[in-house]
Amino acid sequence: MPQQMLQHNDVQRVLSDTLNGIDQDTSDYFCGMIMDTDGVNEEELQETLAPFLESYGLADTEEDAKEKCSILCAALRLLGMHGVTVVAEVKQLDKASKMNRLVS
């Protein structure tokens, strides 16, 4: 699926909705970081942006910063910015199960 190009204003709106108290300069900086990527890679965004969120006082802890990055990724995906997603570890079932029992 081709990636939809988001506008600077779209990304800034997501940033301001997610990060209470973000100022314009910081929003511009973070927006540039996000738009320079090939898509929304949650793990990469957490590694690059989370330390800034904490140091700029936009997150109280590292865990809080990572959670806000996850929220940012989800919001950006809703706007059409896609990329690599973090996939949960696959577990093998201990015993055979019928799929309809797992889904319902």
Long-range contacts (C-beta under 8 A, 24 or more apart in sequence): 1-82, 3-38, 3-39, 3-80, 3-81, 3-82, 3-83, 4-79, 4-80, 4-81, 4-82, 6-35, 6-76, 6-79, 6-80, 6-81, 8-35, 10-79, 11-35, 11-76, 11-81, 14-72, 14-75, 14-76, 14-79, 15-72, 17-75, 18-68, 18-71, 18-72, 18-75, 19-53, 19-58, 19-68, 20-58, 21-57, 21-58, 22-56, 22-58, 26-56, 26-58, 34-72, 34-76, 37-83, 38-83, 39-81, 39-82, 39-83, 39-84, 40-73, 40-76, 40-77, 40-81, 40-82, 40-83, 40-84, 40-85, 41-83, 41-84, 41-85, 42-69, 42-70, 42-73, 42-84, 42-85, 42-86, 43-84, 43-86, 44-84, 45-69, 45-72, 45-73, 46-70
